[in-house]
Amino acid sequence: MSENKDPHAAQSGTSVESVKFVYDFTEGNKDLKDLLGGKGANLAEMTNLGLPVPPGFTITTEACKVYLDSGEEPAALRDEVSAHLEALEQRMGKKLGQADDPLLVSVRSGAKFSMPGMMDTVLNIGLSDKSVQGLAEQAGDDRFAWDSYRRLIQMFGKTVLGVDGELFEDALEAAKAAKKVTVDTELEAADLKKLVTKFKKIVKTECGRDFPQDPREQMDLAIKAVFDSWNGDRAKLYRRQERIPHDLGTAVNVCSMVFGNLGPDSGTGVAFTRDPASGHQGVYGDYLQNAQGEDVVAGIRNTVPLAELERIDKKSYDQLMQIMETLENHYKDLCDIEFTIERGRLWMLQTRVGKRTAGAAFRIATQLVDQGLIDEAEALTRVNGAQLAQLMFPRFDESAKVEQVGRGIAASPGAAVGKAVFDSYTAVKWSRSGEKVILIRRETNPDDLDGMIAAEGILTSRGGKTSHAAVVARGMGKTCVCGAEELEVDTKRRRMTVPGGHVVEEGDVVSIDGSSGKVYLGEVPVVPSPVVEYFEGRMHPGADDADELVEAVHRMMAFADRKRRLRVRANADNAEDALRARRFGAQGIGLCRTEHMFLGDRRELVERLILADTQEEREESLKALLPLQKKDFVELFEAMDGLPVTIRLLDPPLHEFLPDITELSVRVALAESRQEPHENELRLLQAVHRLHEQNPMLGLRGVRLGLVIPGLFTMQVRAIAEAAAERRNAKGDPRAEIMIPLVGTVQELEIVREEADKVIAEVEEATGTRLKLAIGTMIELPRAALTAGQIAEAAEFFSFGTNDLTQTVWGFSRDDVEASFFTAYLEKGIFGVSPFETIDKDGVGSLVKSAAKAGRATRPDLKLGVCGEHGGDPESVHFFHEVGLDYVSCSPFRIPVARLEAGRAAVTAAGSDHR
């Protein structure tokens, strides 16, 4: 099948059978992530740089795709693996699993995009009852050999054979309890030998077969297990959360083993070239003596800071610092590094561009610009709107009276408050019931992913900045505090004991600060983010007290504003929102919803309009509404003076302005039973019944309402025109645009436009003021999009109402379906993301694209914008740039996000054009 061909061979028509499925580390490079996965590509790159990487080879993502598609490995794969294994054995001078001096390998997953802990890894492959003795003799350390063997059986049993991991954990805990020790490093060789026997019995009991003694069988089964783990539940969940495509597959890296568990002169660690939490330069990471890699990530044993390595092993430390500098300069970014020291010799096991918090992303991007490593355009690709939105969330009020009960490692910033829960299932269950929760664990593992997603924040008593909880939380932008050792977490009894003996039971409220690592009892009040204060104008970059994060955000926003083509407007219905939007950088109002002006104390006037039996009564109601509408628009034009203001005429069904039918029926019935006057309530009830529709959003609303209720739209147009004239006569610069909603055919727009032009002309004559009021329409119905060329004959601008367009294209009622079946659709992978959150490019997007093209074919100067909530969605903004819209409009709070993404869209498009 064509999708299984090697991308390097596809153009030449090479068949699957002749595709190269295995690459030695010396053959790849960092640009082959699609083929070799991120881990394999970067191992190859480090090998090319001459860094100390254990020899090995990578099985490509193409092999995985063939396996997942057909259920069988490619026919050529076994022979290719055999050839590369033989070459590896010759290079190492030993054979896989041989009895006297065995070669051992790790089998590790490695997809294009980092998915920490979501797929499978097996270490120490090649150990068996025979080779464990040879390893012990070769290493001169019985304990090390039996520790490595028990790790293999434990990892292989859980990952490859599907044994419940708790069975191994319980046996390990029992062994430590019998020895009266607390950590596994205190178990001796004899203890570990007994544990191996116990682990093998568990495998036999659970699987009905012995633990495989053939090293090649171990390796082949492990490779298949890694392939299978691509479609594991936790991997699919993580991909949905991170919007990673499901069809990429994973590469498999087979690497010769180096050992960090050979004693105190050995160890393993994770290092960052900069702090992934803050972005500050320095020595950041964790190190664990006498340990293998999974011990660090799992958080089972608490690590020491990386800086301690200088005291423990200065030679390795100095070499590591030099390598870190080399890698950061080479990748021109924060690098995340895994390393092992085997008896004083440093080995590099992985590097990748590291996940970072939102604040770190902005700081690092500007730092790299200042260092001359990247330019402004590249800097914009290093941050995104989702990160900026995170920085705008509130933070804890430090001046509030609080009860601090602990402090851990600030792993991922934010202020999170919620009820304590102690397992993933409860976190999900309570979250779905509307509760905010904090997931508390001793340490998290990949099985906790769904609970981590559901929680407001994560708190662990073990682990550091490189533990599973920290890495995953940072990737998701979730608040996290790790390694709060003074907190005693008892997941079985569902409680946490804090210093002083106070017990936090499940359901008690706690607050965690991912920026400081502090843990509090109860709910701590929050205050606005300094980034919001900056956008509001209350914090000025360059001032003595300015937050350095604000400086970084300010610079990145300036970069974006210089690069972007799309203008950004606001959805705002009053002067207060308009002024705030302007402070946030809005370049006008893209949607003013006039229906919001008809609520409150004006509802009675609307009721009178609806109840009017005669033309005189209707005109009297409209006459009363006119000055109120005019005042609204005068205030709006003052707030946005010199900027465009697009005003949508009344859109929703009139019944929305009337009382609830059930409530009104009860009032009428009670009045009748008490023989009280109820004539007005009865007329209202009759009007409610008259206007009742089975599906009001597809009924009498928008332009239809303006056509069947004489004078309604002309009153609104007159109010707009008079307000504009008044503002212009006061030396202002009003730039009003009148938008007709829910148009489905050009004839509707022509009729309304003819009436509007007549009203505008009357106001111009009465005020002696020349008004330039553009008249356009919302494109929110499929028919409008399909006949956009005709509609453009009567419209000076289009604004795509993507909320309604999504509803009508999909046949969804947004208010109903999101609560009913969207969760199931997301879980089943039918949606990668809700089409109301990110625009459906294939369906709704294709209509936007074709309507824009057809409209401009009729009217080349047609102004094009979007005013649905998609206007503030990062991914959607890129699409709108791509199809040539002039502006996006969104809620005031999302304006900075849209500005940033518009800049990033321009840079991305320019890069694509250049390539």
C-alpha positions in Angstrom: 0.0 0.0 0.0 1.3 3.4 -0.9 1.1 4.8 2.6 3.6 2.2 3.7 6.4 3.3 1.3 9.6 4.9 2.5 9.3 8.6 1.8 12.7 8.6 0.3 11.6 5.9 -2.2 8.0 6.9 -2.9 8.8 9.2 -5.8 10.8 6.6 -7.6 8.0 4.0 -7.2 10.0 1.7 -5.0 7.9 -1.1 -3.5 7.4 -1.8 0.2 9.6 -4.9 0.0 12.6 -2.8 -1.1 12.1 0.0 1.5 14.9 0.5 4.0 13.3 -0.1 7.4 16.3 0.0 9.7 18.9 2.8 10.1 22.1 2.7 12.1 22.6 5.7 14.4 25.5 6.8 12.1 23.1 7.0 9.1 20.4 9.5 10.3 20.1 13.1 11.4 17.8 15.4 13.3 15.8 16.3 10.2 14.5 12.8 9.7 11.9 12.9 12.6 9.1 11.7 10.3 11.0 8.6 9.5 13.2 7.9 12.6 11.0 9.6 15.3 12.3 12.3 17.5 14.5 10.0 19.7 16.1 8.2 16.8 16.7 11.3 14.8 18.4 13.0 17.7 20.5 10.0 18.7 21.8 10.0 15.1 22.4 13.8 15.3 24.4 13.4 18.5 26.4 10.5 17.0 27.2 12.8 14.0 28.4 15.5 16.4 30.8 13.0 17.9 29.1 12.9 21.3 29.3 9.7 23.4 26.2 7.8 22.3 26.0 4.0 22.8 25.8 2.3 19.4 22.5 1.2 18.1 19.9 1.3 15.3 16.4 2.6 14.7 13.5 0.8 13.2 11.5 3.4 11.2 7.9 4.7 11.6 7.2 3.2 8.2 7.8 -0.3 9.6 5.3 0.5 12.4 2.7 1.8 9.9 3.0 -1.5 8.0 2.6 -3.5 11.2 -0.4 -1.5 12.4 -2.1 -1.6 9.0 -1.6 -5.3 8.3 -1.1 -6.8 11.7 2.2 -8.2 10.6 5.7 -6.8 10.5 7.2 -6.1 7.0 8.7 -9.3 5.5 12.1 -7.7 5.2 12.2 -6.3 8.7 13.6 -9.4 10.5 16.5 -9.8 8.1 17.3 -6.1 8.4 17.2 -6.2 12.2 19.4 -9.3 12.1 22.0 -7.6 9.9 22.1 -4.5 12.1 22.2 -6.6 15.3 25.2 -8.5 13.9 27.0 -5.3 13.0 26.3 -4.0 16.5 27.6 -7.2 18.0 30.8 -7.0 16.0 31.3 -3.4 17.0 30.8 -4.2 20.7 32.8 -7.5 20.6 30.0 -9.5 22.3 26.8 -11.2 21.3 23.2 -10.5 22.5 22.6 -12.5 25.6 25.7 -14.7 25.4 26.5 -16.6 28.6 29.9 -15.3 29.5 29.9 -11.5 28.6 26.4 -10.7 27.3 25.5 -7.7 25.1 22.4 -6.2 26.5 20.1 -3.7 24.7 17.2 -1.4 25.4 14.2 -1.3 23.1 12.6 2.2 23.3 9.8 4.0 21.6 10.3 7.3 19.8 7.5 9.0 17.9 8.0 12.2 15.8 6.5 14.3 18.7 7.5 13.7 22.3 5.0 11.7 24.2 6.6 11.3 27.6 5.7 8.0 29.3 2.9 7.3 26.9 4.5 4.4 25.0 6.7 1.5 26.0 10.4 0.9 26.8 12.1 -2.3 27.9 15.7 -2.2 29.3 18.3 -5.0 29.8 17.1 -7.2 27.0 19.4 -10.2 26.7 19.5 -11.2 30.3 18.5 -14.8 31.2 19.2 -17.4 33.8 22.5 -18.1 32.1 23.6 -14.7 31.0 22.9 -13.0 34.4 25.9 -15.0 35.8 28.1 -13.8 33.0 27.0 -10.2 33.6 27.8 -10.6 37.2 31.3 -11.9 36.5 32.0 -9.3 33.8 30.9 -6.5 36.1 32.4 -8.0 39.2 29.1 -7.2 41.0 26.4 -9.8 41.7 24.0 -7.3 43.1 24.0 -5.2 39.9 23.4 -8.3 37.7 20.4 -9.5 39.7 19.0 -6.0 40.0 19.2 -5.7 36.2 17.5 -9.0 35.7 14.6 -8.3 38.1 14.1 -5.0 36.2 14.0 -6.8 32.9 11.4 -9.3 34.1 9.3 -6.5 35.7 9.4 -4.2 32.7 9.0 -7.1 30.1 6.2 -8.7 32.2 4.2 -5.5 32.4 4.9 -4.0 29.0 5.2 -7.0 26.7 3.3 -9.7 28.4 0.5 -7.6 29.9 1.0 -8.6 33.5 -0.5 -6.3 36.1 2.4 -4.1 37.3 1.0 -3.9 40.8 1.9 -7.6 41.3 5.6 -6.9 40.7 5.4 -3.7 42.9 3.8 -5.6 45.7 6.4 -8.3 45.6 9.2 -5.7 45.6 7.6 -3.9 48.6 7.3 -7.3 50.4 11.0 -8.0 49.8 11.9 -4.6 51.2 9.6 -5.1 54.2 11.1 -8.5 54.9 14.6 -6.9 54.8 13.3 -4.0 56.9 14.6 -1.4 54.4 12.8 1.4 52.6 14.6 1.7 49.2 15.4 -1.0 46.7 19.2 -0.1 46.7 19.4 -1.5 50.1 18.4 -5.0 48.9 21.4 -7.3 48.5 22.2 -9.8 45.7 20.6 -12.7 47.6 17.4 -10.7 48.1 17.2 -9.7 44.4 17.9 -13.3 43.3 14.9 -14.4 45.4 12.9 -11.6 43.9 13.8 -12.8 40.3 12.4 -16.2 41.2 9.2 -14.6 42.5 8.9 -12.4 39.4 9.2 -15.4 37.1 6.5 -17.2 39.1 4.2 -14.2 38.6 4.8 -14.3 34.8 4.2 -18.1 34.7 1.0 -17.7 36.7 -0.4 -14.7 34.9 0.7 -15.7 31.3 0.7 -19.4 31.4 4.2 -19.4 30.0 7.8 -19.0 31.3 9.7 -15.8 31.0 11.5 -16.1 27.6 15.1 -17.1 27.9 16.0 -16.6 24.2 17.4 -13.1 23.9 16.3 -12.7 20.3 12.7 -13.7 21.2 12.9 -11.0 24.0 14.0 -8.4 21.5 11.4 -9.3 18.8 8.6 -9.4 21.3 9.7 -6.0 22.8 9.7 -4.4 19.3 6.2 -5.6 18.7 5.1 -4.3 22.1 6.5 -0.9 21.3 4.6 -0.9 17.9 1.4 -1.9 19.8 1.8 0.8 22.4 1.2 3.4 19.7 -2.5 2.4 19.9 -2.5 2.0 23.7 -5.3 3.8 25.5 -2.9 6.3 27.3 -1.1 7.1 24.0 -4.3 7.8 22.2 -5.6 9.9 25.0 -2.3 11.9 25.1 -2.4 12.4 21.3 -6.0 13.7 21.5 -5.0 16.1 24.3 -2.0 17.3 22.4 -3.6 17.2 19.0 -0.9 14.8 17.6 -2.1 13.0 14.4 -3.0 9.3 15.0 -1.4 8.1 11.7 2.3 8.9 12.4 3.3 5.6 14.1 6.4 5.3 16.3 10.0 4.4 15.6 11.8 1.8 17.7 15.3 2.4 19.0 17.5 -0.6 19.8 20.5 0.7 21.8 23.3 -1.1 23.5 22.9 -0.9 27.3 25.0 1.3 29.5 24.4 0.9 33.2 23.9 3.5 35.9 23.2 0.9 38.6 26.8 -0.3 38.9 27.5 1.4 42.2 28.2 4.8 43.6 30.4 5.8 40.7 27.5 5.2 38.3 24.2 6.9 38.0 21.6 8.4 35.7 20.1 11.8 35.2 18.1 14.3 33.2 19.4 17.7 32.4 18.1 20.9 30.8 20.2 23.6 29.2 17.9 26.1 30.8 15.2 25.9 33.5 12.1 24.5 31.8 9.9 26.1 34.5 11.3 29.7 34.3 13.6 29.8 31.3 16.5 31.1 33.4 20.0 30.0 32.4 21.9 27.8 34.8 22.4 24.2 35.9 19.0 22.4 36.0 18.1 18.8 36.2 18.1 15.7 38.5 20.7 13.0 39.2 20.4 9.7 40.9 23.4 7.6 41.9 23.3 3.8 41.3 20.1 3.9 39.3 18.7 3.3 35.9 16.7 5.8 33.9 13.2 4.8 34.8 14.1 5.5 38.5 14.4 9.2 37.8 11.4 9.5 35.6 9.1 7.4 37.9 10.0 9.6 40.9 10.2 6.4 43.0 13.5 7.6 44.6 14.1 11.3 45.2 16.9 12.7 43.2 19.6 15.2 44.0 19.9 18.5 42.0 22.2 18.2 39.0 24.6 20.7 40.5 25.4 18.0 43.1 27.0 16.0 40.3 30.0 18.4 40.3 30.8 17.2 43.9 30.0 13.5 43.1 31.9 13.2 39.8 33.5 16.5 38.6 35.0 15.0 35.4 31.6 13.7 34.2 30.0 17.0 35.3 32.4 19.2 33.4 32.0 17.0 30.3 28.2 17.1 30.6 28.3 21.0 30.9 30.4 21.2 27.7 28.0 18.8 25.8 25.0 20.8 27.0 26.5 24.0 25.6 27.2 22.2 22.3 23.7 20.9 22.0 22.0 24.2 22.8 24.1 26.1 20.3 23.5 23.3 17.7 19.7 23.1 18.2 19.4 26.8 19.1 16.9 26.0 21.8 16.4 24.6 25.2 17.5 21.0 25.2 16.3 18.2 27.4 19.0 15.6 27.9 19.0 12.0 29.4 22.4 10.6 30.4 24.0 7.7 32.2 27.3 7.5 33.9 28.8 4.0 33.9 31.7 3.7 36.4 32.8 7.3 35.6 32.1 7.2 31.9 29.5 9.6 30.6 27.0 8.4 27.9 24.3 10.4 26.2 21.0 8.5 25.8 18.7 11.1 24.4 18.3 14.8 23.6 15.3 16.7 22.4 14.0 20.2 22.3 12.6 20.4 25.8 9.0 21.0 26.9 8.7 24.2 28.9 6.2 26.2 30.7 4.5 29.1 29.0 6.6 31.7 30.9 9.8 29.9 30.0 8.9 29.8 26.4 8.6 33.6 26.2 11.7 34.2 28.2 13.8 31.7 26.2 12.6 33.0 22.8 13.8 36.6 23.7 17.0 35.4 25.3 17.9 33.5 22.1 17.2 36.5 20.0 19.5 38.6 22.2 22.2 35.9 22.0 22.0 36.1 18.2 21.1 32.4 17.9 17.6 33.1 16.3 15.9 36.0 14.6 12.5 37.6 15.5 10.6 35.4 13.0 12.1 32.2 14.4 11.3 33.5 17.9 7.6 33.7 17.0 7.6 30.0 16.1 8.9 29.2 19.6 5.8 30.5 21.5 2.0 30.2 20.8 -1.3 31.6 21.7 -2.2 28.8 24.1 0.9 29.6 26.2 0.0 33.3 26.2 -3.5 32.5 27.4 -2.0 30.5 30.3 0.1 33.5 31.3 -3.1 35.5 31.5 -4.7 33.3 34.1 -4.9 34.7 37.7 -2.3 33.9 40.4 -2.6 33.5 44.1 -2.9 36.7 46.2 0.3 36.6 48.3 -1.1 39.1 50.8 -4.1 36.9 51.7 -4.2 35.0 55.0 -3.1 31.5 54.1 -2.2 28.3 55.9 0.8 26.8 54.2 1.3 23.1 55.0 4.1 22.1 52.6 6.4 23.0 49.8 7.7 21.0 47.0 9.3 21.6 43.6 7.7 24.2 41.4 7.3 22.0 38.4 4.7 23.7 36.3 3.3 27.2 37.2 -0.2 28.3 37.9 -2.6 28.8 40.8 -4.8 25.7 41.2 -7.6 25.2 43.7 -9.7 22.1 44.1 -10.9 19.2 46.2 -8.3 16.6 47.0 -8.6 13.3 45.2 -6.2 10.4 45.4 -6.7 8.4 42.2 -7.3 9.1 38.5 -10.8 7.5 38.4 -12.1 9.8 41.1 -10.5 12.8 39.5 -12.3 12.1 36.2 -15.6 11.2 37.9 -15.7 14.3 40.1 -14.6 16.6 37.3 -17.4 15.4 35.0 -19.8 16.3 37.8 -18.5 19.9 37.8 -16.1 19.6 40.7 -12.6 21.2 40.5 -10.1 18.7 41.8 -6.4 18.4 42.7 -4.9 15.0 41.9 -2.6 14.0 44.8 -0.3 11.0 44.4 3.0 9.7 45.8 4.1 9.8 42.2 2.2 9.6 38.9 2.7 7.1 36.1 1.3 7.0 32.6 -1.9 5.3 33.8 -2.8 8.5 35.6 -3.0 10.6 32.4 -6.8 10.9 32.3 -6.9 12.0 35.9 -4.1 14.5 35.2 -6.1 16.0 32.3 -9.3 16.2 34.4 -7.6 17.9 37.4 -6.9 21.6 38.0 -3.5 20.7 39.2 -1.2 17.8 40.3 0.6 17.4 43.6 3.1 14.6 44.4 5.2 13.8 47.4 8.0 12.3 45.3 9.9 13.2 42.2 11.5 16.3 40.8 11.3 18.5 37.7 12.0 15.6 35.5 9.5 13.2 37.0 6.6 11.9 35.0 4.2 14.3 36.7 6.4 17.3 36.0 7.1 16.6 32.4 3.5 15.7 31.4 2.1 18.7 33.4 4.4 21.1 31.7 3.5 19.7 28.3 -0.2 20.2 29.1 0.2 23.6 30.7 -1.2 22.1 34.0 -0.2 23.4 37.4 2.1 20.9 39.2 4.0 20.7 42.5 6.3 17.7 42.8 8.5 16.2 45.5 6.7 17.7 48.5 8.4 15.2 50.8 6.9 16.5 54.1 3.5 15.5 52.9 2.6 11.8 53.6 0.3 10.6 50.9 -1.8 7.5 51.6 -3.7 6.6 48.5 -5.3 3.5 49.9 -6.8 5.3 52.8 -7.5 8.3 50.5 -5.8 10.9 52.7 -2.7 13.1 53.1 -1.1 13.9 56.4 0.7 17.3 56.6 3.3 18.4 59.2 1.7 18.9 62.6 -0.5 15.9 62.1 -3.4 17.5 60.3 -5.1 15.1 57.9 -6.4 16.1 54.5 -9.3 13.8 53.6 -10.6 13.2 50.1 -12.9 16.1 49.3 -11.1 18.7 51.4 -10.1 21.8 49.4 -6.4 22.5 48.9 -4.5 25.1 46.8 -1.2 24.6 45.1 1.1 27.2 43.6 3.1 25.8 40.7 5.3 28.9 40.6 6.6 28.6 44.1 5.9 25.0 45.0 3.8 26.0 48.0 0.8 23.9 49.2 -2.0 25.5 51.2 -5.1 24.2 53.0 -8.4 25.7 51.8 -9.0 28.0 49.0 -6.5 30.8 48.4 -7.9 33.9 46.7 -6.4 34.9 43.3 -5.3 38.2 41.7 -4.9 39.2 38.1 -1.8 38.0 36.2 0.9 40.7 35.6 0.6 39.9 31.9 -3.1 41.0 32.1 -2.0 44.1 34.0 0.4 44.8 31.2 -2.3 44.5 28.5 -4.6 46.7 30.7 -1.9 49.3 30.8 -1.3 49.0 34.6 2.2 47.6 34.2 4.7 49.2 31.8 7.7 47.4 30.2 10.9 49.1 31.1 9.7 50.3 34.5 11.8 49.5 37.5 9.1 47.2 39.0 8.2 45.6 35.7 8.1 41.8 35.8 10.7 40.3 33.5 8.0 38.0 32.0 6.1 41.1 31.0 9.2 42.4 29.2 9.4 39.1 27.3 5.7 39.1 26.4 5.9 42.8 25.4 8.7 42.1 23.0 7.1 39.0 21.5 3.9 41.0 20.9 5.9 43.7 19.2 7.5 41.0 17.0 4.0 39.7 16.1 2.5 43.1 15.4 5.3 43.9 13.0 4.9 40.6 11.1 1.2 40.1 10.9 -1.1 40.9 8.0 -4.4 40.0 9.7 -5.9 42.8 11.7 -7.6 41.9 15.0 -10.9 43.3 16.2 -13.1 42.7 19.2 -16.5 41.3 19.8 -17.9 44.0 22.1 -21.4 45.3 22.8 -20.8 48.4 25.0 -18.3 51.2 25.6 -16.7 49.5 28.6 -15.8 46.3 26.7 -14.7 48.4 23.7 -12.3 50.4 25.8 -10.8 47.3 27.3 -10.5 45.7 23.9 -8.7 48.7 22.7 -6.2 48.5 25.6 -5.7 44.9 24.6 -4.7 46.0 21.1 -8.0 45.7 19.2 -8.1 47.5 15.9 -11.8 48.0 15.9 -15.0 46.1 16.7 -15.8 43.2 14.4 -19.1 42.3 16.1 -21.4 44.5 18.2 -24.5 42.4 19.1 -27.3 44.9 19.4 -29.6 42.3 21.0 -27.6 42.7 24.2 -28.7 46.4 24.2 -32.4 45.3 24.4 -32.2 43.6 27.8 -32.5 45.0 31.3 -34.9 47.9 31.7 -35.5 48.0 28.0 -37.2 44.6 28.0 -40.6 46.2 28.6 -40.3 48.3 25.5 -39.5 45.2 23.4 -42.5 43.5 24.9 -44.7 46.5 23.9 -43.2 46.2 20.4 -44.1 42.5 20.2 -47.6 43.0 21.6 -48.4 45.9 19.3 -51.7 45.4 17.5 -51.5 48.4 15.3 -48.9 50.3 13.2 -49.3 53.3 15.6 -48.5 51.2 18.6 -45.5 49.6 16.8 -44.1 53.0 15.8 -44.6 54.3 19.3 -42.4 51.5 20.7 -39.8 52.0 18.0 -39.7 55.7 18.7 -39.1 55.0 22.4 -36.2 52.6 21.6 -34.5 55.0 19.0 -32.9 57.4 21.5 -31.7 54.6 23.7 -30.1 52.8 20.7 -28.5 56.1 19.5 -27.0 56.7 22.9 -25.5 53.2 22.9 -23.8 53.9 19.5 -22.6 57.3 20.4 -20.7 55.8 23.4 -19.4 53.0 21.2 -18.1 55.4 18.6 -16.4 57.6 21.2 -14.6 54.5 22.7 -13.5 53.3 19.2 -12.9 56.7 17.6 -11.0 56.3 14.3 -11.5 52.5 14.2 -14.1 50.5 12.4 -17.2 49.4 14.4 -19.3 46.6 12.8 -22.8 46.7 14.2 -25.0 43.6 13.7 -28.7 44.4 13.5 -31.0 42.4 15.7 -30.4 38.7 15.2 -32.1 36.3 17.8 -35.8 35.3 17.7 -38.1 37.8 19.4 -39.4 35.1 21.9 -36.0 35.4 23.7 -37.1 38.8 24.9 -40.4 37.4 26.4 -40.9 35.6 29.7 -40.5 31.8 30.0 -43.7 30.1 28.8 -44.0 27.8 31.8 -43.4 30.6 34.3 -45.9 32.9 32.5 -48.5 30.2 32.3 -48.3 29.7 36.0 -48.7 33.4 36.6 -51.8 33.6 34.4 -53.3 30.5 36.0 -52.8 31.8 39.5 -54.3 35.2 38.6 -57.3 33.5 37.1 -57.8 31.3 40.2 -57.6 34.4 42.4 -59.8 36.4 40.0 -57.0 39.0 39.8 -56.5 41.4 36.7 -54.1 39.6 34.3 -54.9 41.1 30.9 -51.3 42.1 30.2 -49.9 38.7 31.2 -52.6 37.0 29.1 -51.6 39.0 26.0 -47.9 38.2 26.7 -48.8 34.5 27.0 -50.7 34.6 23.7 -47.6 36.3 22.1 -45.3 33.7 23.5 -47.5 30.9 22.0 -47.7 32.8 18.7 -43.9 33.2 18.5 -43.1 29.7 19.7 -41.0 27.7 17.3 -39.8 24.1 17.5 -36.3 25.2 16.3 -36.0 29.0 16.9 -32.4 29.2 15.7 -33.6 28.2 12.3 -36.8 30.2 12.4 -37.9 33.8 12.5 -34.7 35.6 13.3 -32.0 37.9 11.7 -32.9 39.4 8.4 -36.2 37.5 8.4 -37.2 39.4 11.5 -36.3 42.7 9.9 -38.4 41.9 6.9 -41.6 40.9 8.7 -41.6 43.5 11.5 -41.7 46.9 9.7 -39.5 49.6 11.0 -37.3 47.4 13.3 -34.2 47.4 11.2 -34.8 51.0 9.9 -35.0 52.2 13.6 -31.6 50.6 14.3 -30.0 52.0 11.1 -31.4 55.5 11.9 -29.9 55.2 15.4 -26.5 54.2 13.9 -26.6 57.0 11.3 -27.7 59.7 13.8 -25.0 58.6 16.3 -22.3 58.7 13.6 -23.5 62.2 12.5 -23.4 63.5 16.0 -20.0 62.1 16.6 -18.7 63.5 13.3 -20.1 66.9 14.1 -18.2 66.7 17.4 -15.0 66.4 15.4 -14.8 62.7 16.0 -14.1 60.0 13.4 -16.8 57.3 13.6 -16.4 54.4 11.2 -19.6 52.5 11.4 -20.3 49.3 9.4 -23.9 47.9 9.3 -24.1 44.1 9.2 -27.3 42.3 8.2 -27.5 38.8 9.9 -28.6 35.4 8.6 -28.9 36.4 4.9 -29.4 33.3 2.7 -30.2 35.1 -0.6 -29.1 38.3 -2.2 -32.7 39.5 -2.5 -33.1 39.7 1.3 -30.0 41.9 1.5 -31.1 44.1 -1.4 -34.4 44.9 0.3 -32.9 45.7 3.6 -30.1 47.7 1.9 -32.5 49.8 -0.1 -34.4 50.8 3.1 -31.1 51.4 4.9 -29.7 53.6 2.2 -32.9 55.7 2.3 -32.7 56.2 6.0 -29.0 57.1 5.8 -29.7 59.7 3.1 -32.4 61.2 5.3 -30.1 61.6 8.3 -27.4 63.1 6.0 -29.8 65.7 4.8 -31.2 66.5 8.2 -27.7 66.8 9.9 -25.8 68.2 6.9 -23.2 65.5 7.5 -21.7 63.2 4.8 -21.8 59.7 6.2 -19.8 56.8 4.9 -21.6 53.8 6.3 -20.5 50.5 4.8 -23.3 47.8 4.6 -22.5 44.2 4.5 -23.6 40.8 5.8 -22.8 37.8 7.9 -22.1 34.6 6.0 -23.4 32.1 8.5 -25.6 29.8 6.3 -24.3 27.3 3.8 -26.5 28.8 1.1 -25.0 32.3 1.7 -21.5 30.8 1.3 -22.5 28.9 -1.8 -24.0 32.0 -3.4 -21.4 34.4 -2.1 -20.7 35.8 -5.6 -24.3 37.0 -5.9 -24.5 38.3 -2.4 -21.3 40.3 -2.9 -23.2 42.4 -5.5 -25.1 44.0 -2.6 -22.5 43.7 0.2 -19.4 45.8 0.9 -18.1 43.3 3.4 -18.5 39.8 4.6 -18.1 38.7 8.2 -18.2 34.9 8.6 -20.3 33.9 11.6 -18.5 30.6 12.1 -20.5 29.6 15.2 -23.8 29.4 13.2 -22.0 28.3 10.1 -20.6 25.3 12.0 -24.1 24.5 13.4 -25.8 24.6 10.0 -23.0 22.8 8.2 -22.9 20.0 10.7 -26.6 20.0 11.7 -25.6 20.5 15.3 -27.4 22.5 18.0 -24.4 23.7 19.9 -26.2 24.1 23.2 -27.4 20.5 23.1 -24.7 18.4 21.4 -21.7 19.6 23.4 -23.3 18.2 26.6 -24.7 15.1 25.0 -22.4 13.3 22.7 -19.3 15.4 22.0 -17.3 13.7 24.8 -18.0 10.3 23.1 -17.0 11.7 19.7 -13.7 13.0 21.1 -12.9 9.8 22.9 -13.7 7.7 19.7 -11.5 9.9 17.6 -14.3 11.2 15.4 -13.2 14.6 16.4 -9.7 15.6 17.2 -11.1 18.7 18.7 -14.6 20.2 18.9 -15.5 22.0 15.6 -16.8 24.8 17.7 -13.4 25.3 19.2 -11.2 25.0 16.1 -12.6 25.5 12.7 -13.4 22.4 10.7 -11.2 23.1 7.7 -12.5 20.3 5.5 -16.2 21.3 5.8 -16.9 24.7 7.3 -13.4 25.9 6.2 -13.9 24.9 2.6 -17.1 27.1 2.5 -15.3 30.0 4.0 -12.5 29.7 1.4 -14.8 29.3 -1.6 -17.1 32.1 -0.4 -14.1 34.5 0.1 -12.9 33.7 -3.4 -16.4 34.0 -5.0 -17.1 37.3 -3.2 -13.9 38.9 -4.3 -14.4 37.7 -7.8 -17.5 39.8 -7.9 -16.2 42.7 -5.8 -12.3 42.8 -5.6 -12.3 45.3 -2.8 -14.7 43.2 -0.6 -13.6 43.3 3.0 -13.5 39.9 4.7 -13.5 39.1 8.4 -14.7 36.5 10.9 -16.6 37.2 14.1 -17.3 33.7 15.5 -15.3 32.5 18.5 -12.9 30.8 16.0 -11.5 34.3 15.6 -9.6 33.9 18.9 -8.6 30.2 18.4 -4.9 29.9 17.5 -5.2 27.1 14.9 -8.1 28.8 13.3 -6.3 32.1 13.0 -3.7 30.4 10.8 -6.4 29.1 8.5 -8.0 32.6 8.2 -4.6 34.0 7.3 -4.1 31.3 4.7 -7.5 31.9 2.9 -6.9 35.7 2.7 -9.3 37.2 5.3 -8.5 40.8 6.3 -9.3 40.5 10.0 -10.5 38.3 12.8 -12.7 39.4 15.7 -12.9 37.8 19.1 -13.7 38.5 22.8 -11.5 41.2 24.4 -9.5 38.7 26.5 -8.5 36.7 23.4 -7.2 39.7 21.4 -3.6 39.3 22.5 -3.8 35.6 21.6 -5.2 36.4 18.1 -2.5 39.1 17.6 0.3 36.7 18.5 -1.1 34.0 16.3 -1.6 36.3 13.4 2.1 37.2 13.5 3.0 33.5 13.8 0.7 32.7 10.8 2.5 35.3 8.7 5.9 33.9 9.6 4.8 30.3 8.9 3.3 31.3 5.6 6.5 33.2 4.6 8.6 30.2 5.6 6.4 27.9 3.5 6.6 30.2 0.5 10.4 30.4 0.9 10.7 26.6 1.0 
